[in-house]
Amino acid sequence: MVKNAKLLEKFEKRQLKKNRFSLDKKYKILNAMYAEVTSLRILKNRKNQEKSKVIYKIAKVINSV
C-alpha cells in the first residue's frame, strides 16, 4: 500500500524522464499491446468508435513513456 502518493508520483516522473523510449520502440510496444488486446478478444463485440478509444488510450500511455 502506498503511504505517500506525492512521493511516489515524483519518483515515477523521474523514472520516466530517465527511461525515454525512441519512436520506433514506442511503435513496437503499441503493436504488441494491440496484438494482445485482439488475441484476448477484448475488442470483438465493440463498435469502431469504441475500438478507436481503446487504441487511443494505449497510445496515450505509451507516449507518456
Number of C-alpha atoms within 10 A of each C-alpha: 4 7 7 8 10 10 10 12 11 11 11 12 13 11 12 13 11 10 10 13 16 9 11 9 12 18 15 11 16 19 15 12 16 17 12 12 15 12 11 10 11 12 17 11 9 11 9 10 8 12 15 13 11 16 16 12 12 16 18 12 11 17 14 12 15
